[in-house]
Amino acid sequence: MGLACGFAVITDIRISRVRGRCWGAAFAGPNLLELLVESDPASYQVGDILMGKVERVPPSLRCAFVALALGRAGFLPIDETRYSELFALDAARGAGDRTVGRALQVGSPILVQVVRTQEGNKGPKLTQRVSLTSPLMVYVPSGQGVSVSQKIKDSATRERLRVMGLALLKGHAGALVFRTLAGRATDAELTQGVHGLIDQGASLA
């Protein structure tokens, strides 16, 4: 299964460095979808959502190293993957290494988000638990439930946001966190904001 990019499905990602320049290419079958050439290996920022490629999976380290278009390979802890609970269950059965190898296959494309920037010789720390933010809310496609910022003290406002969030998430996967500004937003603004983030999340699936 490939990653969706517009109306095309990315089936292969190729990354290489030639004469100090980093080249990244995304393909849909034999067709080139996107080519990125970068001569300055600038660091990614926290929150950046990236498409990488599983480079290696050393089971003893409980992580995967992900090749990115720029800079060093990123570090993806097993606990930050979509399969962390499955890994933990199989590890208890003595089959954890096999599960890691099946779920994170070397060479396969993977969507990740930066949670810590590159530091010296260490590449950025990554997560598969992507979160999408706006001034009013945070949407986590892989999460579940609705929560409200502790800075919103009014109980009626908190309940209004909780009930509205559950209604807007009905039929959709994911978790929703209302930020402080959501307490002063109208129903129309909240509805538009939630639907916009859900649509963004769907485009990443």
Residue frames as qw, qx, qy, qz and C-alpha x, y, z in Angstrom:
[[0.000, 0.888, 0.460, 0.000, 0.00, 0.00, 0.00],
 [0.451, 0.291, 0.000, 0.844, 1.38, 3.41, -0.96],
 [0.116, -0.510, -0.380, 0.763, 0.92, 6.91, 0.40],
 [0.315, 0.785, 0.510, 0.157, -1.65, 9.21, -1.20],
 [0.274, -0.371, 0.092, 0.883, -0.32, 12.42, -2.75],
 [0.376, 0.275, -0.222, -0.857, -3.14, 14.38, -4.34],
 [0.867, 0.192, 0.032, -0.459, -4.83, 11.88, -6.67],
 [0.669, 0.430, -0.605, 0.038, -1.73, 9.72, -7.11],
 [0.868, -0.489, 0.074, -0.043, -0.40, 7.00, -4.83],
 [0.096, 0.780, -0.616, 0.055, 3.29, 7.07, -3.97],
 [0.993, -0.026, -0.103, -0.060, 4.75, 3.60, -4.40],
 [0.834, 0.003, -0.110, 0.540, 8.46, 4.35, -4.04],
 [0.126, -0.986, 0.110, 0.018, 10.74, 6.98, -2.50],
 [0.846, 0.175, -0.079, 0.498, 14.41, 7.26, -3.46],
 [0.235, -0.965, 0.117, 0.026, 16.91, 9.38, -1.55],
 [0.857, 0.079, 0.003, 0.510, 20.59, 9.79, -2.35],
 [0.200, -0.908, 0.123, 0.348, 23.47, 12.25, -1.93],
 [0.776, 0.370, 0.216, 0.463, 25.67, 13.08, -4.91],
 [0.446, 0.351, -0.037, 0.823, 28.56, 15.58, -4.70],
 [0.117, -0.111, -0.445, 0.881, 27.18, 17.19, -1.56],
 [0.446, -0.043, -0.143, -0.882, 23.65, 17.56, -2.90],
 [0.331, 0.122, 0.875, -0.331, 20.71, 15.61, -1.46],
 [0.379, 0.031, -0.562, -0.735, 18.24, 14.25, -4.01],
 [0.358, 0.165, 0.814, -0.426, 14.78, 12.97, -3.07],
 [0.350, 0.071, -0.570, -0.739, 12.30, 11.55, -5.58],
 [0.530, 0.145, 0.675, -0.492, 8.75, 10.21, -5.16],
 [0.187, 0.122, -0.782, -0.581, 7.29, 7.80, -7.73],
 [0.732, 0.168, 0.385, -0.536, 3.85, 6.43, -8.57],
 [0.907, 0.296, 0.285, 0.087, 4.78, 3.24, -10.38],
 [0.700, 0.155, 0.213, 0.663, 7.21, 4.27, -13.14],
 [0.143, 0.817, 0.232, 0.507, 6.10, 7.93, -13.03],
 [0.394, -0.020, -0.373, 0.840, 8.05, 10.63, -11.18],
 [0.190, -0.824, -0.528, -0.073, 5.69, 12.68, -8.97],
 [0.199, -0.976, 0.070, -0.059, 8.11, 14.99, -7.19],
 [0.782, 0.204, -0.211, 0.550, 11.84, 15.71, -7.20],
 [0.340, -0.940, 0.029, -0.001, 13.62, 17.63, -4.44],
 [0.734, 0.304, -0.213, 0.569, 17.24, 18.75, -4.75],
 [0.391, -0.917, -0.013, -0.073, 18.83, 20.39, -1.73],
 [0.619, 0.488, -0.385, 0.480, 22.44, 21.51, -1.39],
 [0.069, -0.467, 0.510, -0.719, 22.14, 22.85, 2.18],
 [0.491, -0.264, -0.830, 0.021, 21.14, 20.13, 4.67],
 [0.257, -0.418, 0.219, -0.844, 19.00, 22.45, 6.78],
 [0.026, 0.074, 0.907, -0.413, 17.37, 21.07, 9.89],
 [0.313, -0.516, -0.664, -0.442, 13.70, 20.26, 10.06],
 [0.224, -0.355, 0.330, -0.845, 11.55, 22.03, 12.63],
 [0.141, 0.154, 0.891, -0.403, 9.46, 20.47, 15.38],
 [0.497, 0.486, 0.417, -0.585, 5.99, 19.75, 14.00],
 [0.347, 0.476, -0.558, -0.585, 7.12, 19.23, 10.40],
 [0.852, 0.134, 0.457, -0.220, 5.31, 16.32, 8.75],
 [0.097, 0.619, -0.674, -0.393, 7.64, 14.41, 6.45],
 [0.960, 0.209, -0.001, -0.188, 7.59, 11.50, 4.09],
 [0.159, -0.681, 0.711, 0.074, 10.59, 9.27, 4.64],
 [0.828, 0.239, -0.476, -0.175, 11.79, 5.77, 3.92],
 [0.832, -0.506, 0.223, -0.047, 12.60, 3.04, 6.45],
 [0.331, 0.748, -0.575, 0.024, 16.38, 2.67, 6.28],
 [0.472, 0.152, -0.844, 0.206, 17.06, 0.02, 8.91],
 [0.696, -0.523, -0.058, -0.489, 15.34, -1.57, 11.89],
 [0.347, 0.308, -0.805, 0.370, 17.75, -2.84, 14.58],
 [0.653, -0.506, -0.493, -0.272, 15.44, -4.80, 16.93],
 [0.636, -0.247, -0.483, 0.549, 17.89, -4.63, 19.83],
 [0.150, 0.017, -0.139, 0.979, 17.52, -0.82, 19.85],
 [0.111, 0.626, 0.735, -0.237, 13.70, -0.94, 19.62],
 [0.145, 0.725, -0.004, -0.674, 13.65, 1.71, 16.92],
 [0.700, 0.496, 0.403, 0.318, 13.74, 2.36, 13.21],
 [0.245, -0.476, 0.210, 0.818, 16.01, 4.74, 11.34],
 [0.485, 0.727, 0.483, -0.054, 14.18, 6.71, 8.67],
 [0.440, 0.025, 0.330, 0.835, 15.93, 8.26, 5.67],
 [0.151, 0.836, 0.354, -0.392, 14.76, 11.82, 5.06],
 [0.576, 0.750, 0.156, 0.285, 15.28, 14.16, 2.14],
 [0.153, 0.834, -0.288, 0.445, 17.56, 16.44, 4.18],
 [0.298, -0.667, 0.553, -0.401, 20.24, 15.85, 6.79],
 [0.010, -0.260, 0.952, -0.161, 20.74, 12.71, 8.85],
 [0.451, -0.283, -0.797, -0.284, 18.36, 9.79, 9.15],
 [0.473, -0.494, 0.154, -0.713, 15.64, 10.31, 11.73],
 [0.107, 0.096, -0.927, 0.346, 15.21, 8.18, 14.86],
 [0.635, -0.261, -0.259, -0.679, 11.78, 6.57, 15.30],
 [0.217, -0.230, 0.849, -0.424, 11.32, 4.77, 18.66],
 [0.196, -0.229, -0.928, -0.220, 9.08, 1.71, 18.56],
 [0.050, -0.519, -0.683, 0.512, 6.86, 3.36, 21.19],
 [0.175, 0.531, 0.000, -0.829, 6.20, 6.21, 18.74],
 [0.116, 0.041, -0.796, -0.592, 4.94, 3.95, 15.95],
 [0.650, -0.111, -0.165, -0.733, 1.36, 3.02, 15.14],
 [0.824, -0.022, -0.553, -0.123, 2.16, -0.53, 16.21],
 [0.009, 0.521, -0.649, 0.554, 3.54, 0.07, 19.71],
 [0.709, -0.229, 0.404, -0.531, 0.79, -1.89, 21.50],
 [0.950, 0.240, -0.138, -0.142, 1.15, -4.81, 19.10],
 [0.494, 0.545, -0.585, 0.341, 4.92, -4.82, 19.59],
 [0.288, -0.456, 0.610, -0.581, 4.51, -4.87, 23.37],
 [0.878, -0.052, 0.225, -0.420, 2.04, -7.77, 23.20],
 [0.900, 0.355, -0.250, 0.032, 4.22, -9.83, 20.87],
 [0.221, 0.621, -0.621, 0.423, 7.35, -9.03, 22.89],
 [0.580, -0.361, 0.533, -0.499, 5.69, -10.65, 25.90],
 [0.953, 0.144, 0.183, -0.193, 5.18, -13.74, 23.73],
 [0.601, -0.395, 0.545, 0.432, 8.79, -13.71, 22.55],
 [0.574, 0.462, 0.556, 0.385, 7.84, -12.68, 19.00],
 [0.015, -0.883, -0.127, 0.452, 8.51, -8.95, 19.18],
 [0.243, -0.479, 0.530, 0.657, 11.42, -8.89, 16.72],
 [0.274, 0.261, 0.824, 0.423, 9.40, -10.64, 14.02],
 [0.115, 0.822, 0.542, -0.129, 6.53, -8.18, 14.44],
 [0.130, -0.784, 0.143, 0.591, 8.85, -5.18, 14.09],
 [0.266, -0.236, 0.705, 0.613, 10.29, -6.60, 10.89],
 [0.219, 0.490, 0.802, 0.261, 6.87, -7.20, 9.37],
 [0.021, 0.881, 0.425, -0.209, 5.39, -3.82, 10.30],
 [0.007, -0.914, 0.227, 0.338, 8.43, -1.65, 9.49],
 [0.882, 0.221, 0.296, 0.293, 9.91, -3.12, 6.35],
 [0.370, -0.499, 0.311, 0.720, 13.21, -1.69, 5.13],
 [0.174, 0.056, 0.611, 0.771, 12.67, 0.39, 2.00],
 [0.018, -0.666, -0.728, -0.162, 9.00, 1.11, 2.64],
 [0.019, 0.512, 0.036, 0.858, 7.68, 4.71, 2.66],
 [0.406, -0.510, -0.666, 0.362, 6.60, 6.06, 6.04],
 [0.064, -0.775, -0.156, -0.609, 4.86, 9.24, 7.17],
 [0.595, -0.338, -0.472, 0.555, 6.39, 10.82, 10.29],
 [0.091, -0.939, -0.106, -0.313, 6.41, 14.05, 12.29],
 [0.469, 0.364, -0.464, 0.657, 9.42, 15.73, 13.92],
 [0.583, -0.749, -0.311, -0.058, 9.24, 15.89, 17.73],
 [0.513, -0.737, 0.184, 0.401, 12.87, 16.93, 18.32],
 [0.489, 0.838, -0.217, -0.104, 15.20, 18.64, 15.89],
 [0.863, 0.265, -0.246, 0.353, 18.57, 17.34, 14.73],
 [0.413, -0.882, 0.227, -0.004, 21.33, 17.87, 17.31],
 [0.261, -0.647, 0.682, 0.220, 24.95, 17.55, 16.22],
 [0.135, 0.259, -0.898, -0.330, 25.49, 14.07, 14.84],
 [0.244, 0.288, 0.885, -0.274, 22.05, 12.89, 15.96],
 [0.089, -0.298, -0.616, -0.724, 19.22, 13.01, 13.47],
 [0.432, -0.265, 0.093, -0.857, 15.76, 14.30, 14.39],
 [0.193, 0.109, 0.921, -0.321, 13.51, 12.27, 16.67],
 [0.364, -0.061, -0.526, -0.766, 10.31, 11.21, 14.92],
 [0.415, 0.147, 0.758, -0.481, 6.84, 9.92, 15.65],
 [0.040, -0.244, -0.814, -0.525, 4.13, 8.27, 13.58],
 [0.091, -0.669, -0.685, 0.274, 1.51, 9.79, 15.89],
 [0.207, 0.304, 0.247, 0.897, 0.97, 12.83, 13.73],
 [0.049, -0.686, -0.559, 0.463, -0.89, 15.78, 15.27],
 [0.225, 0.510, 0.384, 0.736, -2.45, 18.64, 13.29],
 [0.240, -0.498, -0.461, 0.694, -2.86, 21.99, 14.99],
 [0.077, 0.684, 0.339, 0.641, -4.80, 25.21, 14.59],
 [0.024, -0.387, 0.350, -0.853, -5.28, 28.19, 16.94],
 [0.663, -0.309, 0.054, -0.680, -8.46, 26.56, 18.28],
 [0.931, -0.167, 0.230, -0.229, -7.65, 22.87, 18.49],
 [0.028, -0.506, 0.843, 0.179, -5.30, 19.93, 18.00],
 [0.910, 0.154, 0.005, -0.384, -6.39, 16.86, 16.04],
 [0.223, -0.461, 0.855, 0.078, -4.58, 13.52, 16.39],
 [0.696, 0.195, -0.438, -0.535, -5.77, 11.12, 13.66],
 [0.573, 0.097, -0.810, 0.080, -4.44, 8.05, 15.50],
 [0.045, -0.108, 0.671, -0.732, -5.91, 9.06, 18.88],
 [0.324, -0.482, -0.778, -0.241, -9.32, 8.76, 20.49],
 [0.325, -0.658, -0.569, 0.373, -11.64, 11.00, 22.52],
 [0.097, 0.798, 0.144, 0.577, -12.15, 14.70, 23.25],
 [0.546, -0.461, -0.379, 0.588, -10.42, 16.85, 25.86],
 [0.048, 0.933, 0.187, 0.305, -10.46, 20.54, 26.76],
 [0.390, 0.469, -0.379, 0.696, -7.65, 22.86, 27.85],
 [0.489, -0.465, -0.601, 0.427, -7.35, 23.14, 31.62],
 [0.165, -0.074, -0.088, 0.980, -7.13, 26.91, 31.18],
 [0.398, -0.350, -0.409, -0.743, -10.84, 26.96, 30.32],
 [0.016, -0.050, 0.775, -0.630, -12.36, 27.10, 33.80],
 [0.567, 0.057, 0.118, -0.813, -16.05, 27.65, 33.05],
 [0.423, 0.001, 0.901, -0.096, -17.80, 24.28, 33.43],
 [0.616, 0.597, 0.378, -0.348, -20.59, 25.13, 30.97],
 [0.381, 0.771, -0.403, -0.313, -18.05, 26.07, 28.29],
 [0.154, -0.408, 0.898, 0.063, -16.05, 22.91, 28.91],
 [0.535, 0.238, 0.786, -0.199, -19.15, 20.75, 28.58],
 [0.559, 0.727, 0.081, -0.391, -20.25, 22.60, 25.43],
 [0.240, 0.690, -0.634, -0.255, -16.89, 21.94, 23.79],
 [0.303, -0.207, 0.929, -0.051, -16.81, 18.31, 24.87],
 [0.597, 0.426, 0.619, -0.281, -20.30, 17.57, 23.53],
 [0.503, 0.783, -0.106, -0.350, -19.65, 19.46, 20.31],
 [0.023, 0.608, -0.768, -0.197, -16.33, 17.71, 19.80],
 [0.446, 0.015, 0.891, -0.085, -17.90, 14.27, 20.17],
 [0.601, 0.621, 0.395, -0.311, -20.60, 15.22, 17.67],
 [0.369, 0.812, -0.333, -0.306, -18.08, 16.54, 15.13],
 [0.083, -0.481, 0.867, 0.106, -15.90, 13.44, 15.46],
 [0.743, 0.149, 0.566, -0.325, -18.82, 11.07, 14.97],
 [0.843, 0.514, 0.155, -0.034, -17.99, 8.76, 12.10],
 [0.461, 0.760, -0.386, 0.248, -14.31, 9.76, 12.15],
 [0.834, -0.222, -0.299, 0.407, -11.29, 8.30, 13.88],
 [0.372, 0.484, -0.196, 0.768, -9.03, 10.51, 15.97],
 [0.417, -0.578, -0.494, 0.498, -8.70, 12.56, 19.13],
 [0.117, 0.764, 0.194, 0.604, -9.54, 16.23, 19.55],
 [0.467, -0.415, -0.395, 0.674, -8.04, 18.68, 22.06],
 [0.075, 0.900, 0.295, 0.312, -9.67, 22.10, 22.34],
 [0.490, 0.114, -0.248, 0.828, -7.20, 24.89, 23.07],
 [0.124, -0.440, -0.466, 0.758, -7.87, 27.95, 25.23],
 [0.156, 0.193, -0.237, -0.939, -9.07, 30.14, 22.35],
 [0.229, -0.260, -0.855, -0.385, -11.79, 27.60, 21.53],
 [0.129, -0.489, -0.715, 0.482, -13.69, 28.79, 24.59],
 [0.130, 0.581, 0.124, -0.794, -14.44, 32.08, 22.82],
 [0.036, 0.115, -0.721, -0.682, -15.09, 30.64, 19.35],
 [0.665, 0.150, 0.060, -0.730, -18.51, 30.34, 17.74],
 [0.804, 0.076, 0.579, -0.117, -20.07, 27.01, 16.79],
 [0.718, 0.694, 0.019, -0.047, -19.47, 27.82, 13.13],
 [0.150, 0.814, -0.556, 0.078, -15.77, 28.54, 13.73],
 [0.519, -0.374, 0.754, -0.148, -15.33, 25.32, 15.69],
 [0.838, 0.325, 0.416, -0.136, -17.15, 23.26, 13.08],
 [0.584, 0.788, -0.193, -0.002, -15.07, 24.70, 10.26],
 [0.078, -0.743, 0.654, -0.117, -11.86, 24.17, 12.21],
 [0.667, -0.187, 0.707, -0.140, -12.56, 20.55, 13.10],
 [0.823, 0.488, 0.279, -0.083, -13.67, 19.64, 9.58],
 [0.389, 0.850, -0.356, 0.000, -10.56, 21.30, 8.14],
 [0.231, -0.596, 0.761, -0.109, -8.21, 19.29, 10.36],
 [0.778, 0.073, 0.604, -0.157, -10.10, 16.05, 9.70],
 [0.731, 0.678, 0.028, -0.070, -9.73, 16.66, 5.97],
 [0.151, 0.798, -0.581, 0.059, -5.99, 17.27, 6.43],
 [0.520, -0.356, 0.759, -0.162, -5.70, 14.05, 8.39],
 [0.838, 0.337, 0.402, -0.151, -7.54, 12.12, 5.69],
 [0.562, 0.791, -0.237, -0.047, -5.13, 13.44, 3.05],
 [0.072, -0.678, 0.723, -0.113, -2.23, 11.92, 5.02],
 [0.816, -0.114, 0.509, -0.248, -3.77, 8.45, 5.26]]
